[in-house]
Amino acid sequence: MRTDVLFWNVDTQVDFMEPDGKLYAPGAETIKPVLKKLTDFAASHNIRVVNTADFHYKGSAELSANPDFIHTFPEHCMANTAGAEYVAETIPQNPLTFDWEKEYSSLEGVKTAREIVIRKDAFDVFKGNPYTDEIVRLLSPQTVMVYGVTTNVCVNDAVLGLVKRVKRVYVVEDAIKELPNIPLPFENWKKLGVQMIRFEQLKELIEKERR
């Protein structure tokens, strides 16, 4: 299994990705073909995938009956509902799952798992799950490829967390989609050294990273 490269799939869940989802990102379904290519590429090249997921219960801090759609949102990705499931294009195969509200005696299993699921109760996976930081430390990738939804909320928070912990962070620009009315993070990413890349460039880049 490749240990230098890590794919990071952000919240590609039904409630965000499907037009009838509870917090649909307009146009999210259009990136599904690229998401499938990424999933298949990771499998065929034995690349590890970390899959993050919103997994909320009643009373979660980001949920509100009167949301501002910036800091608070309507109920979405509620625990153990269909809306919290991954879309077909990104369903993890036999993943090692870490729930934010559970305790784990050891995280060593991440070193041998190809698919990992990190469930979270905040936009930022590093704040929404107490194990994320240690998982990244144990995996210690050189390069992380980030994709998913939504660009200007959870994808952005993942990128901001990863650039502090990983040598190189790329965002797959044809595999992300944003929510409306929230500023886009592209200029800030550029300042931080995050590079945008299209799926077609992945193979060449990953082969280069191997050398």
HELIX and SHEET records of a PDB file:
HELIX    1   1 VAL A   14  MET A   17  1                                   4    
HELIX    2   2 ALA A   28  ILE A   31  5                                   4    
HELIX    3   3 LYS A   32  SER A   44  1                                  13    
HELIX    4   4 ALA A   82  ALA A   84  5                                   3    
HELIX    5   5 ALA A   88  THR A   90  5                                   3    
HELIX    6   6 GLU A  108  LYS A  111  5                                   4    
HELIX    7   7 VAL A  125  GLY A  128  1                                   4    
HELIX    8   8 THR A  132  LEU A  139  1                                   8    
HELIX    9   9 THR A  151  VAL A  155  3                                   5    
HELIX   10  10 ASN A  156  LEU A  162  1                                   7    
HELIX   11  11 PHE A  186  LYS A  191  1                                   6    
HELIX   12  12 PHE A  199  ARG A  210  1                                  12    
SHEET    1   A 7 LEU A  96  PHE A  98  0                                        
SHEET    2   A 7 GLU A 115  LYS A 120  1                                        
SHEET    3   A 7 ILE A  47  ASP A  54  1                                        
SHEET    4   A 7 ARG A   2  VAL A  10  1                                        
SHEET    5   A 7 THR A 143  VAL A 149  1                                        
SHEET    6   A 7 ARG A 168  LYS A 177  1                                        
SHEET    7   A 7 GLN A 195  ILE A 197  1                                        
END                                                                             
